[in-house]
Amino acid sequence: MPASTAPRATKEPRISTREPASPRAARRVRGTRRSRRANAATGLLLGCVLATASCASAKTAPNASTQPGTGSGSASAQSSSAAATGQSSSAPSTAKLTPVQLAGQRVIYSFTGTTVPSSLLKLIREGEVAGVIFFSSNISSVSQLAAVTKELDDAQAESPVHLPLLLMTDQEGGEVRRIAGGNPTQSQLTIGQSSDPAQAAASAGTGAAETLSDAGLNVNLAPVLDVYAVPGNFIDQFQRSYSSDPSVVSTAATAFIVAQQKGGVAATAKHFPGLGTAPKGADTDMEPVTLTEPLSQLRAVDELPYKSAISNGVDLIMVSWAVYTALDANRPAGLSSVVVQQELRDRLGYTGVTITDALEAGALKAYGGPGQRAVDAASAGMDLLLCSSGSVAQGEEATQALASALQGGQLTSSSFNAAVQRVDALRSTLG
């Protein structure tokens, strides 16, 4: 999500690592996850580190917000294959689900405080939850966080869906770290300005994977691929952009993605097609934002880093809530099939998982409540709906609306199942 001061989309660090016995278990889990991705990722990482890198200066300022992401070559390849064959590697897990359970496989929940609500645990056990997002307000200590992730995993073990939950947070680096004290410590801007952005970004990606894995998380809503246009603007003011040079952003972001996914944590490239031209104060978390850059610039600059991220197998792409007049002047990107289907999937060839920004964002004030927004986003081609307000009821409303739209024919079973299959394929690589 855009970096705002809003608690839900911008909560800061939580702490990582488990209790004395837990780190060993976490390392075993990381080893399993890494082994599934290592073959494909190793070669990609070497290529990224050797990629040409140049630096661009930028302005920075303190911050307290941000948004989500993750990726992996093997997962993207599997999801592409699943969509083509009409099956997923986890088909037996979802083949006999009810419409509500099926809808739940597309919804990411959130909660308030440090104790998991019994209502959320019940939904997980009933097979109606795809994952959970965490903010700093959900964390009080290392032991508490370890207990929370274990509690969620235990509930999922009782679910009819035999796939791991997608447990995610924003760990971009610098000021945007929900896990306090965890890696990466450098901001993306600092990495982009370093003498070797590719190497620095790869190190950051490895550090992020270790931090999240030790905390029991498997998805990072990072890195940010926005190419800032003006120093001090919306995305640069908090040092969240690698550079004003799209080639530097492409090199660094790809290195981060490959390294993190090699470490067993899915990466999320955000915020497609780019918030680099958003002026300071233009925050979609708070209000509607319209960007008017020409299509030629949008594709040559803002979308350039996505080409490399996609070719290197990023697991997830988060789509912005801004309106891009060059693509669709009438709807926010995440609610536009022109942006999601035609631009991202058809033109750029992306076959992995798409995830919305915060469904409660101020940019969507004109688009009804959580249910209507979820259906509109799904209609546009978004796979996962991010309900990050801190209310379990928000996720339930989105899930019920999706199920009703599926049963009523507003959402076709073929496109709905394809979305679930892409998500299933990703989840199957993270267990």
C-alpha positions in Angstrom: 0.0 0.0 0.0 1.1 3.6 -0.4 3.1 4.9 2.6 0.7 6.8 4.7 0.3 7.3 8.3 -2.8 5.2 8.4 -2.3 2.4 10.9 -3.6 -0.4 8.7 -1.5 0.3 5.6 1.4 1.6 7.4 2.0 0.0 10.6 5.6 -0.4 11.4 7.9 -3.1 12.5 7.2 -6.2 14.3 9.9 -8.2 15.8 11.3 -11.5 14.4 12.6 -14.8 15.6 11.0 -17.4 17.7 11.6 -18.7 21.2 14.8 -20.7 22.0 13.5 -23.9 20.4 11.7 -22.1 17.6 14.7 -20.8 15.6 15.7 -24.3 14.9 12.3 -25.2 13.6 12.2 -22.0 11.6 15.5 -22.9 10.0 14.2 -26.3 9.0 11.2 -24.7 7.4 13.4 -22.2 5.6 15.5 -25.0 4.3 12.5 -26.8 2.9 11.2 -23.7 1.2 14.6 -22.7 -0.2 15.1 -26.1 -1.7 12.0 -25.8 -3.7 13.1 -22.6 -5.3 16.9 -22.8 -5.2 17.5 -24.3 -8.6 15.7 -21.7 -10.6 16.6 -18.8 -8.3 20.4 -19.3 -8.1 21.0 -18.6 -11.8 18.7 -15.6 -11.7 20.4 -14.2 -8.7 23.8 -14.3 -10.3 22.4 -12.6 -13.3 20.9 -9.8 -11.2 24.1 -9.3 -9.3 26.0 -8.9 -12.5 23.5 -6.6 -14.0 24.5 -3.0 -14.8 23.8 -0.6 -12.0 23.9 3.1 -11.8 22.8 5.5 -9.1 20.5 8.5 -8.9 20.3 10.9 -6.0 17.1 11.4 -4.2 15.6 13.3 -1.3 14.4 11.6 1.8 12.3 12.2 4.8 10.9 10.4 7.8 7.8 8.2 7.4 5.4 5.9 9.1 3.5 4.0 6.4 3.7 1.7 3.4 2.1 -1.2 1.6 2.3 -5.0 0.7 4.2 -7.7 -1.9 6.2 -11.1 -3.0 7.4 -13.4 -5.9 8.9 -16.6 -7.2 9.8 -18.1 -10.5 8.6 -21.6 -9.7 5.3 -20.4 -8.3 4.6 -18.2 -11.3 5.4 -21.0 -13.6 3.1 -23.4 -11.7 0.2 -20.9 -11.7 0.6 -20.4 -15.4 0.5 -24.1 -15.9 -2.5 -24.5 -13.6 -4.5 -21.9 -15.5 -3.7 -23.5 -18.8 -4.7 -27.0 -17.7 -7.7 -26.0 -15.6 -6.1 -27.6 -12.6 -3.7 -26.7 -9.8 -1.1 -28.6 -7.9 -3.5 -28.4 -4.9 -6.7 -29.2 -6.8 -7.8 -31.9 -4.2 -7.7 -29.3 -1.5 -10.2 -26.9 -3.1 -12.2 -29.2 -5.5 -15.0 -29.8 -3.0 -15.2 -26.4 -1.3 -18.5 -24.5 -0.8 -18.9 -21.2 -2.6 -18.0 -19.3 0.7 -14.9 -21.5 1.2 -13.9 -21.0 -2.4 -14.3 -17.2 -2.0 -12.3 -17.3 1.2 -9.3 -18.5 -0.8 -9.1 -15.0 -2.3 -9.3 -13.0 0.9 -6.5 -11.7 3.2 -7.7 -10.9 6.7 -6.4 -8.6 9.4 -7.1 -8.1 13.1 -6.5 -5.5 15.8 -4.2 -5.9 18.7 -1.8 -8.7 19.7 -4.3 -11.6 20.3 -5.9 -13.4 17.4 -9.7 -13.1 17.6 -11.6 -16.3 18.1 -13.8 -15.4 15.2 -10.8 -15.4 12.8 -9.5 -18.7 14.1 -13.0 -20.2 13.5 -13.0 -18.9 9.9 -9.6 -20.4 9.3 -10.6 -23.8 10.7 -13.7 -23.7 8.4 -11.5 -23.1 5.4 -12.6 -19.6 4.6 -9.3 -17.6 4.8 -6.4 -17.3 2.4 -4.1 -15.4 4.7 -3.5 -12.7 7.3 -1.6 -9.4 7.1 0.3 -8.1 10.1 1.2 -4.6 11.2 3.4 -3.4 14.1 0.3 -2.9 16.3 -0.1 -6.7 16.1 3.2 -7.3 17.8 4.3 -6.8 21.4 7.3 -9.1 21.6 9.2 -11.9 19.8 7.6 -14.6 21.9 4.1 -13.2 21.3 4.6 -13.0 17.5 5.9 -16.6 17.4 2.8 -17.7 19.4 0.5 -15.9 17.0 1.9 -17.4 13.9 1.9 -20.9 15.5 -1.7 -20.4 16.5 -2.7 -19.5 13.0 -0.8 -22.4 11.5 -2.4 -24.8 14.0 -5.9 -23.5 13.0 -5.1 -24.0 9.4 -4.1 -27.6 10.0 -7.7 -28.2 11.0 -9.0 -26.6 7.8 -10.3 -28.6 4.8 -7.9 -26.6 2.7 -4.5 -28.4 3.0 -2.4 -25.5 2.0 -0.4 -23.0 4.2 -1.9 -19.6 5.0 -0.3 -16.6 3.3 1.1 -14.8 6.3 2.4 -11.4 5.2 3.7 -8.0 6.2 5.5 -4.9 4.7 9.2 -5.3 5.3 10.6 -3.0 2.6 13.6 -1.8 4.6 14.6 1.5 6.2 11.6 3.1 8.0 9.1 0.7 6.5 9.7 -2.4 8.6 6.8 -3.9 10.5 9.3 -6.3 12.3 11.2 -3.9 14.4 15.0 -4.3 14.3 14.7 -6.9 11.5 16.3 -6.8 8.1 16.6 -5.1 5.7 17.9 -2.1 7.6 18.7 0.0 4.6 16.0 1.9 2.8 15.4 1.2 -0.9 16.8 4.7 -1.7 20.0 4.0 0.1 20.4 0.7 -1.8 19.8 2.5 -5.1 22.4 5.1 -4.3 25.0 2.5 -3.3 28.0 1.7 -5.4 26.5 -1.7 -6.3 22.7 -1.6 -6.1 22.3 -5.2 -7.3 24.5 -6.6 -4.6 23.0 -4.4 -1.9 19.5 -5.3 -3.0 20.3 -9.0 -3.1 21.7 -8.8 0.5 18.5 -7.0 1.6 16.3 -9.6 0.0 18.2 -12.4 1.7 17.9 -10.5 5.0 14.2 -9.9 4.5 13.6 -13.6 3.9 15.5 -14.6 7.1 13.6 -12.0 9.1 10.2 -13.1 7.9 10.9 -16.8 8.0 12.1 -16.6 11.6 8.8 -14.9 12.4 6.7 -17.5 10.7 5.8 -15.4 7.7 6.0 -16.4 4.1 5.0 -13.3 2.0 6.6 -9.9 1.9 4.7 -7.0 0.4 7.9 -5.7 -1.0 9.8 -4.4 -3.0 8.5 -1.1 -4.3 9.1 -0.8 -8.0 8.0 2.8 -8.3 10.4 5.1 -10.2 10.2 8.5 -8.5 9.9 11.4 -10.9 10.6 14.4 -8.6 12.8 14.4 -5.4 10.7 14.6 -2.3 7.5 13.5 -4.0 5.0 10.9 -2.5 7.2 7.8 -3.0 10.6 9.4 -2.6 9.8 11.4 0.6 10.0 8.2 2.7 12.9 6.7 0.7 10.8 3.9 -0.7 12.0 4.2 -4.3 15.3 2.8 -5.4 15.9 5.6 -7.9 14.6 8.0 -10.5 16.4 5.9 -13.1 14.2 3.0 -14.2 17.2 0.8 -15.0 18.5 1.1 -11.4 15.0 0.3 -10.0 14.8 -2.7 -12.4 18.2 -4.0 -11.4 17.8 -3.6 -7.7 14.2 -4.8 -7.5 14.9 -7.9 -9.4 18.0 -8.8 -7.3 15.8 -8.3 -4.1 13.0 -10.4 -5.5 15.2 -13.3 -6.6 17.2 -13.4 -3.3 14.2 -13.2 -1.1 12.3 -15.9 -3.0 15.4 -18.1 -3.0 15.1 -17.7 0.8 11.5 -19.2 0.7 9.6 -15.9 1.1 7.3 -14.7 -1.7 7.9 -11.2 -3.0 5.4 -8.6 -4.1 6.2 -6.0 -6.7 4.2 -2.8 -6.1 2.4 -0.6 -7.0 1.6 -1.4 -10.6 1.7 0.4 -13.0 3.6 2.9 -10.8 3.2 5.7 -8.3 6.5 7.4 -9.2 4.8 10.6 -10.5 2.4 11.0 -7.6 3.1 14.4 -6.0 3.8 14.7 -2.2 0.5 14.2 -0.3 -1.2 12.2 -3.1 -1.9 9.2 -1.0 -4.5 6.6 -2.2 -4.9 5.4 1.3 -6.5 8.7 2.1 -8.1 10.0 -1.1 -8.5 9.4 -4.9 -5.4 10.1 -6.9 -5.3 10.6 -10.6 -2.0 10.4 -12.6 -1.9 11.9 -16.1 1.4 11.0 -17.5 1.4 10.0 -21.2 1.2 6.3 -22.1 4.7 6.4 -23.7 6.2 7.5 -20.4 4.2 5.1 -18.3 5.4 2.2 -20.3 9.0 3.3 -20.9 9.6 4.4 -17.3 7.1 3.2 -14.7 6.4 -0.2 -16.1 10.0 -1.0 -17.1 11.0 -2.6 -13.8 8.0 -4.9 -14.0 9.3 -6.5 -17.2 12.4 -7.8 -15.4 10.5 -8.7 -12.2 8.0 -10.8 -14.3 10.7 -12.5 -16.4 12.5 -13.4 -13.2 9.4 -14.9 -11.7 8.0 -12.5 -9.1 5.2 -14.3 -7.1 2.8 -11.4 -6.6 2.1 -8.0 -8.1 0.2 -5.4 -6.2 -1.9 -3.1 -8.3 -2.3 0.6 -7.4 -5.6 2.4 -6.5 -4.6 5.5 -8.5 -6.4 6.3 -11.7 -4.1 6.4 -14.8 -5.8 8.5 -17.5 -3.5 7.0 -20.2 -4.9 3.5 -19.5 -8.4 3.9 -18.0 -9.5 7.4 -17.0 -12.7 6.1 -15.3 -11.6 3.6 -12.7 -8.7 3.0 -10.2 -6.2 0.6 -11.6 -7.1 -2.3 -9.3 -10.7 -2.0 -10.4 -9.9 -1.8 -14.1 -9.7 -4.8 -16.4 -7.9 -2.6 -18.9 -5.0 -2.2 -16.4 -5.1 -5.7 -14.9 -6.0 -7.9 -17.8 -4.9 -6.0 -20.9 -1.9 -4.1 -19.6 -0.4 -6.4 -16.9 -1.4 -9.9 -18.1 -1.8 -9.5 -21.9 0.8 -6.9 -22.7 3.4 -7.7 -20.1 2.6 -11.5 -20.0 2.2 -11.8 -16.2 0.8 -15.1 -15.1 1.3 -15.0 -11.3 -0.8 -13.8 -8.4 -2.3 -10.3 -8.3 -3.2 -8.6 -5.0 -5.0 -5.4 -4.3 -3.8 -2.6 -2.1 -5.9 -2.0 1.0 -9.6 -2.5 0.2 -10.5 0.2 2.7 -8.4 2.8 1.0 -9.8 6.4 0.7 -9.3 6.2 -3.0 -12.3 3.9 -3.2 -14.8 6.1 -1.4 -17.0 6.2 -4.5 -17.1 2.4 -4.9 -19.3 1.1 -2.1 -18.3 -1.0 0.9 -15.9 -3.9 1.2 -18.2 -6.4 -0.5 -18.8 -4.2 -3.6 -15.1 -3.3 -3.8 -14.1 -7.0 -3.6 -16.4 -8.0 -6.4 -15.3 -5.1 -8.6 -11.7 -5.9 -8.0 -12.3 -9.6 -8.8 -14.2 -8.6 -11.9 -11.2 -6.6 -13.0 -8.9 -9.6 -12.6 -7.5 -9.3 -9.1 -6.8 -12.6 -7.4 -6.3 -11.7 -3.8 -8.3 -9.0 -1.9 -6.4 -7.3 0.9 -8.8 -6.5 3.8 -6.4 -4.7 6.1 -8.6 -2.4 8.2 -8.1 -4.5 11.3 -11.6 -5.7 11.3 -12.4 -9.4 10.8 -15.9 -8.4 9.7 -14.4 -6.6 6.7 -12.9 -9.8 5.4 -16.2 -11.7 6.0 -18.1 -9.1 4.1 -15.7 -9.4 1.2 -15.9 -13.2 1.2 -19.7 -13.3 1.4 -20.0 -10.8 -1.5 -17.6 -12.8 -3.6 -19.5 -16.0 -2.9 -22.8 -14.4 -3.8 -21.4 -12.9 -7.0 -20.0 -16.3 -8.0 -23.4 -18.1 -7.3 -25.3 -15.3 -9.1 -23.1 -15.4 -12.2 -21.7 -11.9 -11.8 -18.3 -13.6 -11.5 -17.8 -16.5 -13.8 -16.8 -19.9 -12.4 -14.0 -20.2 -15.0 -12.3 -16.9 -14.1 -12.9 -17.4 -10.4 -11.4 -20.9 -10.4 -8.4 -19.7 -12.4 -7.7 -17.0 -9.7 -8.0 -19.6 -6.9 -5.7 -21.9 -8.8 -3.0 -19.2 -9.2 -3.2 -18.5 -5.4 -3.2 -22.3 -4.7 -0.1 -22.7 -6.8 1.7 -20.1 -4.9 0.6 -21.4 -1.5 1.8 -24.9 -2.4 5.4 -23.6 -2.8 5.4 -22.0 0.6 4.5 -24.9 2.9 
